[in-house]
Amino acid sequence: MGEADIVLTAVWAAHSAIKTEAALLAVLADAAADEITLADNIEMTTSGIDIRRDISINLNKKTITFTTSATVAAADRIRLTAYGTSYSDRIEVAITNGALDFNTNGNPNIDESASMIFTQNVDLTMDGVTVTSDAMGLFIACGKLNMTNCTVTAVGAYAIGTNASISEGSELYGPVDLTILDSTLTAEFNGGAGLLFNVAGNLTLMNTSVTGGRQGVIVRSGTVTITGGSITSAWTDPDTDSYIDSWGSGTAVPMAALVIGDISAGVYKNNTSVTISGTQVIVENTPNSARYIYIAGDATDGTTATLTYACDDTYMSALADTNGIIVANDSASVVVTHSETLTYVEEQEATCTEDGHAAYYQCSVCDKYLDAKYNETTLEELKT
């Protein structure tokens, strides 16, 4: 073995046995390190973690605790950040198999919207990670998040969020693609949401539980697919629900378990499309005023909001039958898809003894009637 081999072996060994804050910061500063493995729990007190290159961090069933003093400015909080140079030149960061704990010690300078994990122009992969934060959880900008088997619990406004709260926000902070599988997201703040998605891009939730104080999930832009799992509003903020006609930023929208679309005239300028399947939508304690799904489009911006589900989706059908899906204006719509096996019934002219009817289809799954343009109808409306 030559001298170069010995040096490389020593570096690899050091990067695979990180036990202290100093060692972790040193290896992060080493451009040769692309894989890091912890050998002990670490508390970050002097500096956060700032990543500017491709890297994989195996927490190895250990915890990194990020401890911010109770007096520093919010900009100096101890957190985890990662930045690529541009959207087309994103870096890849993977964090696996352990826990990240963020503690701000009740610092009055750090509010509920302060993110403790922030990435921009990054493709972030998280697998088997538990994140706890006494502020906000993750903020994802201009990049991707692939999350599997994770738990994110935030005392602040969001467990996971994006940002487009200014007119240029979608261009500055998007596009974003989030894929979250087999995970649990919770925002405990009374005025918070488990997940906020408000930029151009795609969101996929599969077998994931999302809970927030005001809203479980807010989708104000983009294309979204939700399969399985649950979306829950804890309905903790009913006395401040003043956003029916005039929406603000973030969670300043109607309180509901799932909010789709936008009415902000000039801020969120993208259409919103949500397809949902087999997902429980819940309002805790089922208050009489509960709103489960609220959909609105923005006529001023010319943007639309659409919810799509299959006719055999028992959860959605039950909500539809009990007015649990609110379509707030003409820029919003619900599309119910039906079986590919439709029975076609030809037009029948009226006779002196029997009513006639227009041509129609009947779904073999839900037995509902569809007119020639596949809109739901009734036999009474089909009569001629």
Beta strands, then each sheet from edge to edge (+ up, - down):
strand 1: 35-37
strand 2: 42-44
strand 3: 49-51
strand 4: 55-58
strand 5: 63-67
strand 6: 80-83
strand 7: 91-103
strand 8: 117-120
strand 9: 122-133
strand 10: 138-141
strand 11: 143-148
strand 12: 151-154
strand 13: 158-161
strand 14: 176-181
strand 15: 184-187
strand 16: 193-197
strand 17: 201-206
strand 18: 209-212
strand 19: 215-219
strand 20: 222-227
strand 21: 230-233
strand 22: 258-261
strand 23: 272-277
strand 24: 280-283
strand 25: 293-296
strand 26: 305-310
strand 27: 325-327
strand 28: 332-337
strand 29: 342-345
strand 30: 360-363
strand 31: 369-370
strand 32: 376-377
sheet 1: 1+ 4+ 7+ 5+ 2+
sheet 2: 1+ 4+ 7+ 9+ 11+ 14+ 17+ 20+ 23+ 26+ 28+
sheet 3: 1+ 4+ 7+ 9+ 12+ 15+ 18+ 21+ 24+
sheet 4: 3+ 6+ 8+ 10+ 13+ 16+ 19+ 22+ 25+ 27+
sheet 5: 29+ 30- 31+ 32-
end
